[in-house]
Amino acid sequence: MCVNSIKGSQSGFTLIELVVATVVGVFLLGGVMFTYLSMKTTTSDTIEMGELQETGRMALDIIGKDLEMAGFWGSFNGLSLESTTIDVTAVANPGNDCSVGLNNGSFPQNSPSSFKYIFGLEATEGANMGCITDAVGQSDIIQIKRVSGQNINGQATSANSYYLEADIAEGRIFAGDGNMVNAANANGTVWRYMHHVYYVNEQQYQMGNRTVSVPVLMRKRLTPAGGMTTESVLEGVENIRLLYGIDNDGDRNVDTYLTAGQMTVNEWEQVTSKIVTAQLFVLVRAIEEDADLNRTNKTFTLGGDGGTSRSLTFADNFRRLLFVSTIKVKNSEVETW
């Protein structure tokens, strides 16, 4: 019996096959790397845009909610606080409460004119209103006075806040002491008194071996201990501007929008003209430059017409977004809240 055995021949890759395989592999790897880098850049841009969107939304929300409640005095049934109806003998206006020029103090003490619960100006670089030393120029400052929206009668006060005890016809302002407060009048209520001033400055931070300048939305807040204390509210807010919607004929509709620089004493005092709305412009900026952005001479216009518009042009690689909102001042021209 014969058995035939067949041996199969075996051979390796040729040089040409190896070269072709290597070239194909390089192309595939390059495609994968390109896709990865593109996705990384896209993800970074998306995150940064999301952060800008969140910063702008929060800035509009913080200032807007404060502004729409400006001039709210709880159960006090008057258009404004005046020294003839509000007892302020237990408090004193702090020396640093921005009561300079047209603006009066935190409390209606011997006010020669109507009490200004909204007041603004276009900031100059550095010192402004006797209470701010580090404002960014070409940005607005807005002051708001009101009480919070919760009656705390029968609850403990905070030693870090002032309060308004009020009924329909009169009231008194006092500093909290941590103890429970009960209104003297059976129909009385007690509300936390608030005086805020918003503005923009720049702060320096160390990031590794670099010093980075970051724009910050700042707030001055009235406290019994330190007068107007300073708070950093939100990083990335580079500029704010307001246009005030004025009702001149009492129909509760806006007749004209004015910048802070165009507002007169009569309009700030709101005796005959009323501030019924405000357009709030907020320009936000990324914390760090984007080397791949390559934008030059980008211009943003923050409201106004013709010579009153504020146009800001930048020749850097910071990503920016502009936000705008129209806010109704709810307590203008009302006798009950």
Secondary structure, 3 states (H helix, E strand, C coil): CCCCCCCCCCCCCCHHHHHHHHHHHHHHHHHHHHHHHHHHHHHHHHHHHHHHHHHHHHHHHHHHHHHHCCCCCCCCCCCCCCCCCEECCCCCCCCCCCCCCCCCCCCCCCCCCCCCCEEEEECCCEEECCCEEEECCCCEEEEEEEECCCCCCCCECCCCCEEEEECCCCEEEEECCCCECCCCCCCCEEEEEEEEEEEEEEEEEEECCEEEEEEEEEEEEEECCCEEEEEEEEECEEEEEEEEEEECCCCCCCCEEEECCCCCHHHHHCCCCEEEEEEEEEEEECCCCCCCCCCCCEEEECCCCHHHCCEEEECCCCCEEEEEEEEECCCCCCCCC
